[in-house]
Amino acid sequence: MIKLPSGININNLIDDIRIFSWQAADILIYYSKLLENSDDKGSILKNNNEEDPVTLADLKVNELIIKGINEKYKNANWDILSEENVKISSKIFDIKTDWIWVLDPLDGTKDFIQGTGNYAMHLALNFKQKPYIGFVLIPDKNQLWISDGKKTWCEKRDGSKYEPILLRNRNLHEMTLVTSKNHGNEILKNLIQKINFCKVQKMGSIGCKIASIVNGESDIYICLSLPGKSSPKDWDFAGPDSILKAAGGAITNLDNQELSYGKGSFEQGGIIVATNDKKTHGSICIEIKEIIQKHRIYPL
C-alpha cells in the first residue's frame, strides 16, 4: 500500500487541489472569453510558436497551482514538474524524488486559442515514476475528474458528483476512436483507415480525450509519434493516465507496458493506446500491432 509523505492526509489533499482547480478554471474561462476578441489576442499570446503556443493563461494557472501547493505544504517531501517551468530550465527540480507533482496548466492550447472548449488542466502526483492520484479539469464542460488512486469520479463546481461510464466488451471495429484535432499525421490517419473504427471523433487535449473515454463518449485513443519528431510529454499523460486506470481502463505502449515517467527528455514517444477496459486492453494492442505489421504502416 502506498503511503503519502508524512503528515499528509489524502482527503485533505484532494480538498485543497479541488479548490486550486476551480480557481484555475476561473482563470482559464476568463482568458478564453478575452480571446474571443481579436484585439486581445496579442496581449494573451506570449510567444509566436504556432506549434507550441504559450498564453498568459498557461502562466497564470502554472503560478497559481505551484504557489498553492508550496504554500499549503511547505514541508512536504515532494517536488513539482511543470511544462512551463521546464521550458525555462529542466534542472529546477529533483527527478530522483519519489514523489513528484506533474502539471500541465493548459493542455490543448491550440484549441484554447481557437475557442473550441477542448482544453484542460492536468495534475498528477506521481510515486516512483507512476501516477498515484490525478486531476483533469475541463472548465468548458464544468468537469473536474479526480482519481484517489483507487477510484475515479467527476465533480461539477456545485459539488455534485457522478461516476465513470465505461462502455466495455466491444471489439476493435465496434469502438469509437477519439483522435487529435490539431496533431494528426498521415501515418496515424492511414492506421485509423485500416482499422475501420465504428466512429471517429476529433478533439483537442489529451485530458479531454481520456475524459471522453471515462465518460462513455468514446472507447479508444491512439497516439502515434513519428521518429525524430516531437512527442507528447509526461505532463500530457500523467493526470489522464491516473483517472483512466482508476476507472478500470488502461493506457500503455503498443507492447502493453505501462507508461514510464521521469525520463530525462520527459517524452512519451512511439505508439500509445488508451482503452476503456483493462481486461481486453492487451488483446486490443495485439490486434493493432498485427494491422500495423500487415500493412507496414509504422516501423516496429
PyMOL commands that set and color helices and strands:
alter all, ss='L'
color gray80, all
select helices_A, chain A and resi 10-34+38-44+56-72+83-88+109-114+139-141+172-174+186-195+206-214+234-247+278-295
alter helices_A, ss='H'
color red, helices_A
select strands_A, chain A and resi 79-82+99-107+120-127+130-138+143-147+152-155+161-162+176-180+199-203+220-224+250-253+271-275
alter strands_A, ss='S'
color yellow, strands_A
deselect
rebuild
show_as cartoon
